[in-house]
């Protein structure tokens, strides 16, 4: 396939692929943990869990600290995480080097660009908008729209940009 004749849609994961969102996600997780259980977690540990989504990161952090929790407690901590993250989602988040040029290059070749993420769709759209990318992508889809395969799909999509670079 010649990229100059691109009639494909290229789908990217958001966190850790298009944008380095780790600093803002780490801050939001530790904010919620400090407020609820008083114990933040090492940023390196949180960074390794980002692809699992906020709820799973919180659950791991609680289990890692030996803290029992009910579904209600988990939900309340998750809500604190989301509220903090909504207000601070683009403070320290940065696009990866060369990203803007590559997206422009793919668009110029006629490729349609899309995002699939396990992030809440409203937050994904707000984040893309904050970086001026919202109109770059023809579609932004939260993995929650794929309930049976969401984890597999998002995990696969993390690898997809590597294939694109090889074209």
C-alpha positions as CSV (number, residue, x, y, z in Angstrom):
1,X,0.0,0.0,0.0
2,X,1.3,3.4,-0.9
3,X,0.5,6.0,1.8
4,X,-0.1,8.5,-0.9
5,X,-3.2,6.5,-1.8
6,X,-4.4,5.9,1.7
7,X,-8.0,5.0,2.0
8,X,-7.7,3.5,5.4
9,X,-8.7,4.6,8.9
10,X,-5.9,4.4,11.4
11,X,-7.0,4.0,15.0
12,X,-4.8,5.1,17.9
13,X,-5.0,4.6,21.6
14,X,-4.9,7.9,23.5
15,X,-3.0,7.5,26.8
16,X,0.6,6.6,26.3
17,X,0.3,6.5,22.5
18,X,-0.8,10.0,21.3
19,X,-0.3,11.8,24.6
20,X,1.8,11.2,27.6
21,X,-1.0,11.6,30.1
22,X,0.8,9.8,32.9
23,X,1.7,12.9,35.0
24,X,-1.9,14.1,35.2
25,X,-3.3,10.7,35.8
26,X,-0.8,10.0,38.5
27,X,-1.6,13.3,40.2
28,X,-5.3,12.5,40.0
29,X,-4.9,9.0,41.4
30,X,-2.7,10.1,44.3
31,X,-5.1,13.0,45.0
32,X,-8.0,10.5,45.4
33,X,-5.9,8.1,47.4
34,X,-4.6,10.8,49.8
35,X,-8.2,12.1,50.3
36,X,-9.7,8.7,50.9
37,X,-7.1,6.4,52.5
38,X,-4.2,8.8,53.2
39,X,-1.7,6.8,51.2
40,X,-0.5,7.9,47.8
41,X,1.3,5.4,45.6
42,X,4.7,5.6,43.9
43,X,4.3,7.3,40.5
44,X,6.3,4.6,38.8
45,X,3.9,1.9,40.0
46,X,0.9,4.0,38.8
47,X,2.6,4.7,35.4
48,X,2.8,0.9,34.8
49,X,-0.9,0.6,35.3
50,X,-2.2,3.4,33.2
51,X,-3.4,1.2,30.3
52,X,-5.8,-0.5,32.7
53,X,-8.0,2.5,33.3
54,X,-8.7,4.6,36.4
55,X,-10.9,2.1,38.3
56,X,-8.4,-0.7,37.9
57,X,-5.5,1.6,38.9
58,X,-7.4,2.5,42.1
59,X,-8.3,-1.1,42.9
60,X,-4.6,-2.1,42.4
61,X,-3.4,0.7,44.6
62,X,-5.8,-0.2,47.4
63,X,-4.9,-3.9,47.2
64,X,-1.2,-3.1,47.0
65,X,-1.5,-1.2,50.3
66,X,-3.4,-4.1,51.9
67,X,-6.6,-2.0,52.2
68,X,-9.9,-3.8,52.0
69,X,-12.5,-1.9,50.1
70,X,-16.1,-2.3,49.1
71,X,-17.5,-1.6,45.7
72,X,-19.1,1.5,47.1
73,X,-15.7,2.7,48.5
74,X,-14.0,2.0,45.2
75,X,-16.8,4.0,43.4
76,X,-16.4,7.0,45.8
77,X,-12.6,7.0,45.3
78,X,-13.1,6.7,41.5
79,X,-15.5,9.7,41.6
80,X,-12.8,11.8,43.5
81,X,-10.3,10.7,40.9
82,X,-12.6,11.8,38.0
83,X,-13.5,15.1,39.5
84,X,-9.8,16.0,40.1
85,X,-8.8,14.8,36.7
86,X,-11.6,16.7,34.9
87,X,-10.2,19.9,36.3
88,X,-6.5,19.0,35.7
89,X,-6.4,16.7,32.6
90,X,-4.0,18.9,30.6
91,X,-1.7,20.4,33.1
92,X,1.3,18.2,32.6
93,X,0.1,16.1,29.7
94,X,2.2,16.4,26.6
95,X,2.1,15.1,23.0
96,X,4.9,12.7,22.2
97,X,7.7,14.2,20.1
98,X,7.0,14.2,16.4
99,X,3.3,13.4,17.0
100,X,1.9,16.5,15.3
101,X,4.0,16.1,12.3
102,X,3.1,12.4,11.9
103,X,-0.6,13.1,12.2
104,X,-0.3,15.9,9.7
105,X,1.6,13.6,7.4
106,X,-1.0,10.8,7.6
107,X,-3.8,13.3,7.1
108,X,-2.1,14.7,4.0
109,X,-1.9,11.1,2.6
110,X,-5.6,11.0,2.9
111,X,-5.8,8.6,5.9
112,X,-8.7,9.0,8.3
113,X,-7.5,9.1,11.9
114,X,-9.5,7.9,14.9
115,X,-9.1,7.3,18.6
116,X,-10.2,4.4,20.7
117,X,-9.6,4.7,24.4
118,X,-10.7,3.2,27.7
119,X,-10.9,6.8,29.0
120,X,-14.4,8.2,29.5
121,X,-15.4,9.5,26.1
122,X,-16.2,13.0,27.5
123,X,-12.7,13.2,29.0
124,X,-11.1,11.9,25.8
125,X,-12.9,14.6,23.7
126,X,-11.9,17.3,26.2
127,X,-8.3,16.2,26.2
128,X,-8.1,16.1,22.4
129,X,-9.8,19.5,22.3
130,X,-7.3,20.9,24.8
131,X,-4.5,20.0,22.4
132,X,-6.3,21.2,19.3
133,X,-6.7,17.6,18.0
134,X,-10.4,17.1,18.1
135,X,-11.0,17.9,14.5
136,X,-7.9,15.9,13.4
137,X,-9.7,12.7,14.2
138,X,-12.8,11.6,12.3
139,X,-14.0,9.6,15.3
140,X,-13.3,9.3,19.0
141,X,-14.6,6.1,20.5
142,X,-14.5,5.0,24.1
143,X,-13.9,1.3,24.5
144,X,-17.0,1.1,26.7
145,X,-18.9,1.0,23.3
146,X,-17.2,-2.5,22.8
147,X,-18.2,-4.1,26.1
148,X,-17.1,-7.7,25.3
149,X,-13.8,-6.9,23.7
150,X,-12.8,-3.5,25.2
151,X,-9.7,-4.7,27.0
152,X,-8.5,-6.7,24.0
153,X,-9.3,-3.9,21.5
154,X,-7.5,-1.2,23.5
155,X,-4.5,-3.5,24.2
156,X,-4.3,-4.2,20.5
157,X,-4.6,-0.6,19.6
158,X,-1.6,0.4,21.8
159,X,0.5,-1.6,19.3
160,X,-1.1,-0.3,16.2
161,X,0.9,3.0,15.8
162,X,4.1,0.9,15.6
163,X,2.6,-0.7,12.5
164,X,1.8,2.7,11.1
165,X,5.3,4.0,11.5
166,X,6.6,0.9,9.6
167,X,4.5,1.8,6.5
